[in-house]
Amino acid sequence: MPDGVPVSRHFVLVTQKGNCVIDWGKNIYQDIYTGEKVELEENEFTYVVKDIELMMLKQYGIINDFDQFTVYVYPMQDLFEP
């Protein structure tokens, strides 16, 4: 199994602005590049990240690896800590 934090692929999204984010639920999103919390506008659409985008993220060292079901991201700050 690859190193990194496993995240189901359907929770890794691309916003209409081109940001790659992880959807942690309850309208909490985390930027995959910076680890910062992202607030999306109510009318902003997203789509599930595509293979070509994941290949680029891996090539640039933003993610560790991916497979058909999972994206392995590097550890980021915990958005749920007080």
N, CA, C and O atoms as a CHARMM CRD file, in Angstrom:
* protein
*
  328
    1    1 MET  N      0.85300  -1.18200   0.00000 PROA 1      0.00000
    2    1 MET  CA     0.00000   0.00000   0.00000 PROA 1      0.00000
    3    1 MET  C      0.89500   1.24000   0.00000 PROA 1      0.00000
    4    1 MET  O      1.87100   1.29400   0.74900 PROA 1      0.00000
    5    2 PRO  N      0.58000   2.22600  -0.82100 PROA 2      0.00000
    6    2 PRO  CA     1.38400   3.45000  -0.88600 PROA 2      0.00000
    7    2 PRO  C      1.33500   4.23800   0.42300 PROA 2      0.00000
    8    2 PRO  O      0.39400   4.12100   1.20800 PROA 2      0.00000
    9    3 ASP  N      2.37100   5.04000   0.63100 PROA 3      0.00000
   10    3 ASP  CA     2.38200   5.93900   1.78200 PROA 3      0.00000
   11    3 ASP  C      1.36700   7.04800   1.56800 PROA 3      0.00000
   12    3 ASP  O      0.97300   7.33600   0.43700 PROA 3      0.00000
   13    4 GLY  N      0.95100   7.66200   2.65400 PROA 4      0.00000
   14    4 GLY  CA     0.03200   8.78300   2.57600 PROA 4      0.00000
   15    4 GLY  C     -1.29600   8.46400   3.22500 PROA 4      0.00000
   16    4 GLY  O     -1.56900   7.33000   3.61800 PROA 4      0.00000
   17    5 VAL  N     -2.10300   9.48600   3.32400 PROA 5      0.00000
   18    5 VAL  CA    -3.43100   9.36500   3.91700 PROA 5      0.00000
   19    5 VAL  C     -4.40000   8.94000   2.81400 PROA 5      0.00000
   20    5 VAL  O     -4.55800   9.66500   1.83200 PROA 5      0.00000
   21    6 PRO  N     -5.05400   7.78100   2.95200 PROA 6      0.00000
   22    6 PRO  CA    -5.97000   7.33900   1.90300 PROA 6      0.00000
   23    6 PRO  C     -7.28800   8.11800   1.94000 PROA 6      0.00000
   24    6 PRO  O     -7.92200   8.24800   2.98700 PROA 6      0.00000
   25    7 VAL  N     -7.68000   8.62700   0.78200 PROA 7      0.00000
   26    7 VAL  CA    -8.94300   9.35400   0.63500 PROA 7      0.00000
   27    7 VAL  C     -9.67000   8.74600  -0.55600 PROA 7      0.00000
   28    7 VAL  O     -9.09300   8.60200  -1.63400 PROA 7      0.00000
   29    8 SER  N    -10.92400   8.39200  -0.36500 PROA 8      0.00000
   30    8 SER  CA   -11.71600   7.84100  -1.45800 PROA 8      0.00000
   31    8 SER  C    -11.77000   8.84200  -2.60900 PROA 8      0.00000
   32    8 SER  O    -11.98000  10.03500  -2.39100 PROA 8      0.00000
   33    9 ARG  N    -11.58100   8.35600  -3.82100 PROA 9      0.00000
   34    9 ARG  CA   -11.50000   9.24500  -4.99300 PROA 9      0.00000
   35    9 ARG  C    -12.71200  10.14200  -5.15500 PROA 9      0.00000
   36    9 ARG  O    -12.57500  11.27800  -5.60900 PROA 9      0.00000
   37   10 HSD  N    -13.89600   9.66100  -4.79400 PROA 10     0.00000
   38   10 HSD  CA   -15.07600  10.49300  -5.03000 PROA 10     0.00000
   39   10 HSD  C    -15.16500  11.66900  -4.05700 PROA 10     0.00000
   40   10 HSD  O    -16.08000  12.48500  -4.16300 PROA 10     0.00000
   41   11 PHE  N    -14.22500  11.76700  -3.10800 PROA 11     0.00000
   42   11 PHE  CA   -14.16000  12.93100  -2.22500 PROA 11     0.00000
   43   11 PHE  C    -13.08400  13.92700  -2.65300 PROA 11     0.00000
   44   11 PHE  O    -12.92500  14.97200  -2.02200 PROA 11     0.00000
   45   12 VAL  N    -12.35000  13.61500  -3.71400 PROA 12     0.00000
   46   12 VAL  CA   -11.33800  14.53100  -4.24500 PROA 12     0.00000
   47   12 VAL  C    -11.96800  15.22800  -5.44300 PROA 12     0.00000
   48   12 VAL  O    -12.26900  14.59800  -6.45700 PROA 12     0.00000
   49   13 LEU  N    -12.16100  16.53800  -5.31200 PROA 13     0.00000
   50   13 LEU  CA   -12.93500  17.30500  -6.28600 PROA 13     0.00000
   51   13 LEU  C    -12.10900  18.42800  -6.89700 PROA 13     0.00000
   52   13 LEU  O    -11.11300  18.87100  -6.32500 PROA 13     0.00000
   53   14 VAL  N    -12.53900  18.87600  -8.06200 PROA 14     0.00000
   54   14 VAL  CA   -11.97700  20.06100  -8.69800 PROA 14     0.00000
   55   14 VAL  C    -13.09500  21.08800  -8.76900 PROA 14     0.00000
   56   14 VAL  O    -14.20000  20.78300  -9.21700 PROA 14     0.00000
   57   15 THR  N    -12.80400  22.31100  -8.32600 PROA 15     0.00000
   58   15 THR  CA   -13.80900  23.37400  -8.34300 PROA 15     0.00000
   59   15 THR  C    -13.83200  24.04800  -9.70600 PROA 15     0.00000
   60   15 THR  O    -12.94900  23.82200 -10.53300 PROA 15     0.00000
   61   16 GLN  N    -14.83400  24.86700  -9.93300 PROA 16     0.00000
   62   16 GLN  CA   -14.92500  25.57700 -11.20700 PROA 16     0.00000
   63   16 GLN  C    -13.77700  26.56500 -11.36900 PROA 16     0.00000
   64   16 GLN  O    -13.48800  26.98800 -12.48800 PROA 16     0.00000
   65   17 LYS  N    -13.11600  26.94100 -10.27600 PROA 17     0.00000
   66   17 LYS  CA   -11.93900  27.81900 -10.33900 PROA 17     0.00000
   67   17 LYS  C    -10.66000  27.03000 -10.58300 PROA 17     0.00000
   68   17 LYS  O     -9.58900  27.61700 -10.73800 PROA 17     0.00000
   69   18 GLY  N    -10.76500  25.69100 -10.62000 PROA 18     0.00000
   70   18 GLY  CA    -9.61100  24.85200 -10.89100 PROA 18     0.00000
   71   18 GLY  C     -8.86100  24.38600  -9.66000 PROA 18     0.00000
   72   18 GLY  O     -7.80800  23.75900  -9.78300 PROA 18     0.00000
   73   19 ASN  N     -9.38300  24.67900  -8.46700 PROA 19     0.00000
   74   19 ASN  CA    -8.73900  24.22600  -7.23400 PROA 19     0.00000
   75   19 ASN  C     -9.06600  22.76200  -6.99400 PROA 19     0.00000
   76   19 ASN  O    -10.19300  22.32400  -7.22500 PROA 19     0.00000
   77   20 CYS  N     -8.08800  22.01500  -6.53300 PROA 20     0.00000
   78   20 CYS  CA    -8.30900  20.61800  -6.16500 PROA 20     0.00000
   79   20 CYS  C     -8.51000  20.57300  -4.65900 PROA 20     0.00000
   80   20 CYS  O     -7.65000  21.01600  -3.89800 PROA 20     0.00000
   81   21 VAL  N     -9.64600  20.04000  -4.23200 PROA 21     0.00000
   82   21 VAL  CA   -10.00300  20.03900  -2.81500 PROA 21     0.00000
   83   21 VAL  C    -10.46600  18.65100  -2.38600 PROA 21     0.00000
   84   21 VAL  O    -10.88400  17.82900  -3.20300 PROA 21     0.00000
   85   22 ILE  N    -10.37800  18.41700  -1.07500 PROA 22     0.00000
   86   22 ILE  CA   -10.94200  17.20800  -0.48000 PROA 22     0.00000
   87   22 ILE  C    -12.22300  17.60900   0.22600 PROA 22     0.00000
   88   22 ILE  O    -12.24400  18.57200   0.99300 PROA 22     0.00000
   89   23 ASP  N    -13.28700  16.87300  -0.03400 PROA 23     0.00000
   90   23 ASP  CA   -14.58000  17.11000   0.60600 PROA 23     0.00000
   91   23 ASP  C    -14.65000  16.24700   1.85900 PROA 23     0.00000
   92   23 ASP  O    -14.77800  15.02600   1.77500 PROA 23     0.00000
   93   24 TRP  N    -14.56300  16.89600   3.03100 PROA 24     0.00000
   94   24 TRP  CA   -14.62400  16.17300   4.30400 PROA 24     0.00000
   95   24 TRP  C    -16.05200  16.08600   4.82800 PROA 24     0.00000
   96   24 TRP  O    -16.26700  15.55000   5.91500 PROA 24     0.00000
   97   25 GLY  N    -17.03000  16.59500   4.09000 PROA 25     0.00000
   98   25 GLY  CA   -18.42600  16.55900   4.51900 PROA 25     0.00000
   99   25 GLY  C    -18.80300  17.81400   5.27900 PROA 25     0.00000
  100   25 GLY  O    -17.93300  18.57400   5.70400 PROA 25     0.00000
  101   26 LYS  N    -20.09600  18.03200   5.45100 PROA 26     0.00000
  102   26 LYS  CA   -20.64400  19.18500   6.17500 PROA 26     0.00000
  103   26 LYS  C    -20.08800  20.50900   5.64700 PROA 26     0.00000
  104   26 LYS  O    -19.80600  21.42700   6.41800 PROA 26     0.00000
  105   27 ASN  N    -19.93300  20.59500   4.32000 PROA 27     0.00000
  106   27 ASN  CA   -19.45600  21.79400   3.63500 PROA 27     0.00000
  107   27 ASN  C    -18.05100  22.20700   4.08800 PROA 27     0.00000
  108   27 ASN  O    -17.72900  23.39500   4.11900 PROA 27     0.00000
  109   28 ILE  N    -17.21800  21.22000   4.44000 PROA 28     0.00000
  110   28 ILE  CA   -15.82700  21.47500   4.80500 PROA 28     0.00000
  111   28 ILE  C    -14.95000  20.92300   3.68500 PROA 28     0.00000
  112   28 ILE  O    -14.97900  19.72900   3.38700 PROA 28     0.00000
  113   29 TYR  N    -14.17100  21.81200   3.07300 PROA 29     0.00000
  114   29 TYR  CA   -13.28000  21.44500   1.98100 PROA 29     0.00000
  115   29 TYR  C    -11.86500  21.86500   2.34600 PROA 29     0.00000
  116   29 TYR  O    -11.66200  22.86600   3.03300 PROA 29     0.00000
  117   30 GLN  N    -10.88500  21.08900   1.88100 PROA 30     0.00000
  118   30 GLN  CA    -9.49000  21.39200   2.16500 PROA 30     0.00000
  119   30 GLN  C     -8.71400  21.41500   0.85700 PROA 30     0.00000
  120   30 GLN  O     -8.76200  20.46900   0.07100 PROA 30     0.00000
  121   31 ASP  N     -7.99600  22.51500   0.63800 PROA 31     0.00000
  122   31 ASP  CA    -7.18300  22.66200  -0.56600 PROA 31     0.00000
  123   31 ASP  C     -6.04600  21.64500  -0.53000 PROA 31     0.00000
  124   31 ASP  O     -5.30800  21.57600   0.45300 PROA 31     0.00000
  125   32 ILE  N     -5.90100  20.87400  -1.56800 PROA 32     0.00000
  126   32 ILE  CA    -4.89700  19.81600  -1.60300 PROA 32     0.00000
  127   32 ILE  C     -3.48600  20.38400  -1.75400 PROA 32     0.00000
  128   32 ILE  O     -2.51700  19.72300  -1.38300 PROA 32     0.00000
  129   33 TYR  N     -3.35600  21.60200  -2.29300 PROA 33     0.00000
  130   33 TYR  CA    -2.04400  22.23200  -2.46900 PROA 33     0.00000
  131   33 TYR  C     -1.53700  22.84900  -1.16900 PROA 33     0.00000
  132   33 TYR  O     -0.36500  22.69900  -0.82300 PROA 33     0.00000
  133   34 THR  N     -2.42000  23.54300  -0.44900 PROA 34     0.00000
  134   34 THR  CA    -1.99500  24.32600   0.71600 PROA 34     0.00000
  135   34 THR  C     -2.38400  23.71200   2.04900 PROA 34     0.00000
  136   34 THR  O     -1.78000  24.02200   3.07600 PROA 34     0.00000
  137   35 GLY  N     -3.39200  22.84100   2.04200 PROA 35     0.00000
  138   35 GLY  CA    -3.89900  22.28300   3.29000 PROA 35     0.00000
  139   35 GLY  C     -4.88000  23.19900   4.00100 PROA 35     0.00000
  140   35 GLY  O     -5.40400  22.85200   5.05900 PROA 35     0.00000
  141   36 GLU  N     -5.12900  24.36500   3.42500 PROA 36     0.00000
  142   36 GLU  CA    -6.03100  25.34100   4.03800 PROA 36     0.00000
  143   36 GLU  C     -7.49200  24.97700   3.79800 PROA 36     0.00000
  144   36 GLU  O     -7.83700  24.32500   2.81300 PROA 36     0.00000
  145   37 LYS  N     -8.33400  25.41400   4.72100 PROA 37     0.00000
  146   37 LYS  CA    -9.77900  25.23600   4.57900 PROA 37     0.00000
  147   37 LYS  C    -10.27600  26.13100   3.44600 PROA 37     0.00000
  148   37 LYS  O     -9.84300  27.27600   3.31300 PROA 37     0.00000
  149   38 VAL  N    -11.18000  25.60400   2.64000 PROA 38     0.00000
  150   38 VAL  CA   -11.73500  26.33400   1.50400 PROA 38     0.00000
  151   38 VAL  C    -13.23800  26.41700   1.68600 PROA 38     0.00000
  152   38 VAL  O    -13.89100  25.42400   2.00700 PROA 38     0.00000
  153   39 GLU  N    -13.78200  27.60000   1.48100 PROA 39     0.00000
  154   39 GLU  CA   -15.23500  27.77200   1.51200 PROA 39     0.00000
  155   39 GLU  C    -15.71900  27.95300   0.08200 PROA 39     0.00000
  156   39 GLU  O    -15.27300  28.85200  -0.63100 PROA 39     0.00000
  157   40 LEU  N    -16.63200  27.09000  -0.32400 PROA 40     0.00000
  158   40 LEU  CA   -17.18400  27.18200  -1.66900 PROA 40     0.00000
  159   40 LEU  C    -18.49700  27.93900  -1.63000 PROA 40     0.00000
  160   40 LEU  O    -19.28500  27.80500  -0.69400 PROA 40     0.00000
  161   41 GLU  N    -18.71600  28.73100  -2.65900 PROA 41     0.00000
  162   41 GLU  CA   -19.98500  29.42700  -2.79400 PROA 41     0.00000
  163   41 GLU  C    -21.08500  28.39100  -3.00400 PROA 41     0.00000
  164   41 GLU  O    -20.83800  27.30900  -3.53500 PROA 41     0.00000
  165   42 GLU  N    -22.28100  28.72900  -2.58800 PROA 42     0.00000
  166   42 GLU  CA   -23.40000  27.79200  -2.68400 PROA 42     0.00000
  167   42 GLU  C    -23.66200  27.34200  -4.11900 PROA 42     0.00000
  168   42 GLU  O    -24.06400  26.20200  -4.34900 PROA 42     0.00000
  169   43 ASN  N    -23.43400  28.23600  -5.08400 PROA 43     0.00000
  170   43 ASN  CA   -23.71900  27.90800  -6.48100 PROA 43     0.00000
  171   43 ASN  C    -22.48200  27.42000  -7.23500 PROA 43     0.00000
  172   43 ASN  O    -22.55900  27.17500  -8.43900 PROA 43     0.00000
  173   44 GLU  N    -21.34300  27.27300  -6.55200 PROA 44     0.00000
  174   44 GLU  CA   -20.12300  26.81800  -7.21600 PROA 44     0.00000
  175   44 GLU  C    -20.17500  25.30600  -7.43000 PROA 44     0.00000
  176   44 GLU  O    -20.43000  24.54600  -6.49500 PROA 44     0.00000
  177   45 PHE  N    -19.93100  24.87900  -8.66800 PROA 45     0.00000
  178   45 PHE  CA   -19.99400  23.45100  -8.96000 PROA 45     0.00000
  179   45 PHE  C    -18.60700  22.82100  -8.85300 PROA 45     0.00000
  180   45 PHE  O    -17.58600  23.50300  -8.93800 PROA 45     0.00000
  181   46 THR  N    -18.60200  21.52500  -8.66600 PROA 46     0.00000
  182   46 THR  CA   -17.36400  20.75100  -8.61300 PROA 46     0.00000
  183   46 THR  C    -17.55700  19.47800  -9.42300 PROA 46     0.00000
  184   46 THR  O    -18.68000  19.10100  -9.75700 PROA 46     0.00000
  185   47 TYR  N    -16.46000  18.83300  -9.73000 PROA 47     0.00000
  186   47 TYR  CA   -16.53000  17.50500 -10.34100 PROA 47     0.00000
  187   47 TYR  C    -15.43200  16.63500  -9.73800 PROA 47     0.00000
  188   47 TYR  O    -14.43800  17.15000  -9.22500 PROA 47     0.00000
  189   48 VAL  N    -15.61100  15.33100  -9.79900 PROA 48     0.00000
  190   48 VAL  CA   -14.62600  14.39300  -9.26600 PROA 48     0.00000
  191   48 VAL  C    -13.36900  14.46500 -10.13100 PROA 48     0.00000
  192   48 VAL  O    -13.44400  14.49200 -11.35900 PROA 48     0.00000
  193   49 VAL  N    -12.22500  14.49500  -9.47200 PROA 49     0.00000
  194   49 VAL  CA   -10.94000  14.63300 -10.15600 PROA 49     0.00000
  195   49 VAL  C    -10.75200  13.50400 -11.17700 PROA 49     0.00000
  196   49 VAL  O    -11.14500  12.36200 -10.93700 PROA 49     0.00000
  197   50 LYS  N    -10.14800  13.84100 -12.30800 PROA 50     0.00000
  198   50 LYS  CA    -9.93300  12.88000 -13.39200 PROA 50     0.00000
  199   50 LYS  C     -8.52500  12.29200 -13.31000 PROA 50     0.00000
  200   50 LYS  O     -7.64400  12.85000 -12.65500 PROA 50     0.00000
  201   51 ASP  N     -8.32800  11.15900 -13.98300 PROA 51     0.00000
  202   51 ASP  CA    -7.02000  10.49600 -13.98200 PROA 51     0.00000
  203   51 ASP  C     -5.89700  11.42600 -14.42900 PROA 51     0.00000
  204   51 ASP  O     -4.83700  11.45500 -13.80300 PROA 51     0.00000
  205   52 ILE  N     -6.10900  12.17500 -15.48600 PROA 52     0.00000
  206   52 ILE  CA    -5.06000  13.05900 -16.00700 PROA 52     0.00000
  207   52 ILE  C     -4.67000  14.10600 -14.96400 PROA 52     0.00000
  208   52 ILE  O     -3.49700  14.45600 -14.83500 PROA 52     0.00000
  209   53 GLU  N     -5.65600  14.59900 -14.22500 PROA 53     0.00000
  210   53 GLU  CA    -5.37000  15.58000 -13.17500 PROA 53     0.00000
  211   53 GLU  C     -4.60100  14.93400 -12.02400 PROA 53     0.00000
  212   53 GLU  O     -3.68900  15.54200 -11.46300 PROA 53     0.00000
  213   54 LEU  N     -4.97100  13.70400 -11.67500 PROA 54     0.00000
  214   54 LEU  CA    -4.24400  12.98700 -10.62600 PROA 54     0.00000
  215   54 LEU  C     -2.81400  12.68200 -11.05700 PROA 54     0.00000
  216   54 LEU  O     -1.89600  12.75800 -10.24000 PROA 54     0.00000
  217   55 MET  N     -2.61300  12.34300 -12.31500 PROA 55     0.00000
  218   55 MET  CA    -1.25500  12.09400 -12.80600 PROA 55     0.00000
  219   55 MET  C     -0.39300  13.34400 -12.67400 PROA 55     0.00000
  220   55 MET  O      0.77300  13.26500 -12.28700 PROA 55     0.00000
  221   56 MET  N     -0.97800  14.50900 -13.00000 PROA 56     0.00000
  222   56 MET  CA    -0.23800  15.76700 -12.86500 PROA 56     0.00000
  223   56 MET  C      0.05600  16.07300 -11.40000 PROA 56     0.00000
  224   56 MET  O      1.16400  16.49700 -11.07300 PROA 56     0.00000
  225   57 LEU  N     -0.91900  15.86500 -10.51300 PROA 57     0.00000
  226   57 LEU  CA    -0.70000  16.10800  -9.08500 PROA 57     0.00000
  227   57 LEU  C      0.40500  15.20600  -8.54300 PROA 57     0.00000
  228   57 LEU  O      1.21400  15.63900  -7.72200 PROA 57     0.00000
  229   58 LYS  N      0.44200  13.97000  -8.99300 PROA 58     0.00000
  230   58 LYS  CA     1.49400  13.04700  -8.55700 PROA 58     0.00000
  231   58 LYS  C      2.85000  13.48300  -9.11000 PROA 58     0.00000
  232   58 LYS  O      3.84700  13.48000  -8.38900 PROA 58     0.00000
  233   59 GLN  N      2.88500  13.85300 -10.37700 PROA 59     0.00000
  234   59 GLN  CA     4.13000  14.28200 -11.01100 PROA 59     0.00000
  235   59 GLN  C      4.71700  15.50600 -10.30900 PROA 59     0.00000
  236   59 GLN  O      5.93600  15.61700 -10.18000 PROA 59     0.00000
  237   60 TYR  N      3.86500  16.42100  -9.85700 PROA 60     0.00000
  238   60 TYR  CA     4.32600  17.64300  -9.18500 PROA 60     0.00000
  239   60 TYR  C      4.54000  17.45200  -7.68900 PROA 60     0.00000
  240   60 TYR  O      4.90900  18.39500  -6.98900 PROA 60     0.00000
  241   61 GLY  N      4.31000  16.22800  -7.19200 PROA 61     0.00000
  242   61 GLY  CA     4.56600  15.94500  -5.78100 PROA 61     0.00000
  243   61 GLY  C      3.49400  16.44700  -4.83500 PROA 61     0.00000
  244   61 GLY  O      3.74400  16.58500  -3.63800 PROA 61     0.00000
  245   62 ILE  N      2.29900  16.72300  -5.35200 PROA 62     0.00000
  246   62 ILE  CA     1.19800  17.21200  -4.51600 PROA 62     0.00000
  247   62 ILE  C      0.51400  16.04500  -3.80600 PROA 62     0.00000
  248   62 ILE  O      0.10500  16.17000  -2.65200 PROA 62     0.00000
  249   63 ILE  N      0.39200  14.91600  -4.49600 PROA 63     0.00000
  250   63 ILE  CA    -0.13400  13.69000  -3.87800 PROA 63     0.00000
  251   63 ILE  C      0.94100  12.61400  -3.97700 PROA 63     0.00000
  252   63 ILE  O      1.86400  12.72000  -4.78400 PROA 63     0.00000
  253   64 ASN  N      0.81500  11.58500  -3.15700 PROA 64     0.00000
  254   64 ASN  CA     1.79600  10.50300  -3.18600 PROA 64     0.00000
  255   64 ASN  C      1.48700   9.49000  -4.28500 PROA 64     0.00000
  256   64 ASN  O      2.38200   9.07200  -5.02000 PROA 64     0.00000
  257   65 ASP  N      0.21200   9.09400  -4.39600 PROA 65     0.00000
  258   65 ASP  CA    -0.15800   8.07400  -5.37600 PROA 65     0.00000
  259   65 ASP  C     -1.67900   8.02700  -5.49400 PROA 65     0.00000
  260   65 ASP  O     -2.38800   8.71100  -4.75700 PROA 65     0.00000
  261   66 PHE  N     -2.16800   7.22100  -6.41800 PROA 66     0.00000
  262   66 PHE  CA    -3.60800   7.00200  -6.56000 PROA 66     0.00000
  263   66 PHE  C     -3.82400   5.68400  -7.27500 PROA 66     0.00000
  264   66 PHE  O     -2.94100   5.17200  -7.96300 PROA 66     0.00000
  265   67 ASP  N     -5.01700   5.14900  -7.09500 PROA 67     0.00000
  266   67 ASP  CA    -5.42700   3.96500  -7.84200 PROA 67     0.00000
  267   67 ASP  C     -6.88200   4.16300  -8.25200 PROA 67     0.00000
  268   67 ASP  O     -7.39400   5.28100  -8.20100 PROA 67     0.00000
  269   68 GLN  N     -7.53400   3.11100  -8.65000 PROA 68     0.00000
  270   68 GLN  CA    -8.90100   3.20900  -9.16200 PROA 68     0.00000
  271   68 GLN  C     -9.87800   3.75500  -8.12500 PROA 68     0.00000
  272   68 GLN  O    -10.86600   4.39500  -8.48500 PROA 68     0.00000
  273   69 PHE  N     -9.61400   3.51000  -6.84300 PROA 69     0.00000
  274   69 PHE  CA   -10.57100   3.87600  -5.80300 PROA 69     0.00000
  275   69 PHE  C    -10.07500   4.91600  -4.80300 PROA 69     0.00000
  276   69 PHE  O    -10.88500   5.55800  -4.13400 PROA 69     0.00000
  277   70 THR  N     -8.75700   5.09300  -4.68900 PROA 70     0.00000
  278   70 THR  CA    -8.19200   5.86100  -3.59100 PROA 70     0.00000
  279   70 THR  C     -7.12100   6.82800  -4.07500 PROA 70     0.00000
  280   70 THR  O     -6.36800   6.53400  -5.00400 PROA 70     0.00000
  281   71 VAL  N     -7.06800   7.99000  -3.42300 PROA 71     0.00000
  282   71 VAL  CA    -5.97800   8.94800  -3.61200 PROA 71     0.00000
  283   71 VAL  C     -5.21100   8.99000  -2.29700 PROA 71     0.00000
  284   71 VAL  O     -5.80800   9.10900  -1.22700 PROA 71     0.00000
  285   72 TYR  N     -3.89000   8.89300  -2.37900 PROA 72     0.00000
  286   72 TYR  CA    -3.03700   8.91900  -1.18800 PROA 72     0.00000
  287   72 TYR  C     -2.39100  10.29600  -1.10400 PROA 72     0.00000
  288   72 TYR  O     -1.47400  10.62100  -1.85800 PROA 72     0.00000
  289   73 VAL  N     -2.89400  11.09800  -0.16500 PROA 73     0.00000
  290   73 VAL  CA    -2.40900  12.47000  -0.01600 PROA 73     0.00000
  291   73 VAL  C     -1.39000  12.52600   1.11300 PROA 73     0.00000
  292   73 VAL  O     -1.39000  11.68800   2.01500 PROA 73     0.00000
  293   74 TYR  N     -0.52300  13.52800   1.04500 PROA 74     0.00000
  294   74 TYR  CA     0.42000  13.74700   2.13300 PROA 74     0.00000
  295   74 TYR  C     -0.33900  14.31800   3.32200 PROA 74     0.00000
  296   74 TYR  O     -1.34300  15.00600   3.14000 PROA 74     0.00000
  297   75 PRO  N      0.12400  14.04300   4.53100 PROA 75     0.00000
  298   75 PRO  CA    -0.57200  14.57500   5.71700 PROA 75     0.00000
  299   75 PRO  C     -0.69300  16.09800   5.65100 PROA 75     0.00000
  300   75 PRO  O      0.25200  16.79600   5.28200 PROA 75     0.00000
  301   76 MET  N     -1.87000  16.59300   6.01300 PROA 76     0.00000
  302   76 MET  CA    -2.15000  18.02600   6.03400 PROA 76     0.00000
  303   76 MET  C     -2.64800  18.39600   7.42200 PROA 76     0.00000
  304   76 MET  O     -2.88100  17.53100   8.26600 PROA 76     0.00000
  305   77 GLN  N     -2.80500  19.69400   7.64300 PROA 77     0.00000
  306   77 GLN  CA    -3.30200  20.13800   8.94600 PROA 77     0.00000
  307   77 GLN  C     -4.69600  19.58900   9.19700 PROA 77     0.00000
  308   77 GLN  O     -5.48100  19.39400   8.26900 PROA 77     0.00000
  309   78 ASP  N     -4.99000  19.34400  10.46300 PROA 78     0.00000
  310   78 ASP  CA    -6.29000  18.81800  10.86200 PROA 78     0.00000
  311   78 ASP  C     -7.28000  19.96900  10.96900 PROA 78     0.00000
  312   78 ASP  O     -7.13200  20.84100  11.82500 PROA 78     0.00000
  313   79 LEU  N     -8.27900  19.97300  10.11300 PROA 79     0.00000
  314   79 LEU  CA    -9.27400  21.05200  10.11700 PROA 79     0.00000
  315   79 LEU  C    -10.27300  20.91200  11.24700 PROA 79     0.00000
  316   79 LEU  O    -11.04300  21.83600  11.50600 PROA 79     0.00000
  317   80 PHE  N    -10.27600  19.78100  11.92100 PROA 80     0.00000
  318   80 PHE  CA   -11.27700  19.53200  12.95200 PROA 80     0.00000
  319   80 PHE  C    -10.74900  19.79300  14.35900 PROA 80     0.00000
  320   80 PHE  O    -11.50000  19.68800  15.32800 PROA 80     0.00000
  321   81 GLU  N     -9.45400  20.13500  14.48400 PROA 81     0.00000
  322   81 GLU  CA    -8.92300  20.47300  15.80300 PROA 81     0.00000
  323   81 GLU  C     -9.39400  21.86700  16.18700 PROA 81     0.00000
  324   81 GLU  O     -9.46500  22.75700  15.34000 PROA 81     0.00000
  325   82 PRO  N     -9.71700  22.06100  17.47300 PROA 82     0.00000
  326   82 PRO  CA   -10.17700  23.39900  17.89400 PROA 82     0.00000
  327   82 PRO  C     -9.07400  24.43300  17.86500 PROA 82     0.00000
  328   82 PRO  O     -9.31000  25.59600  18.19200 PROA 82     0.00000
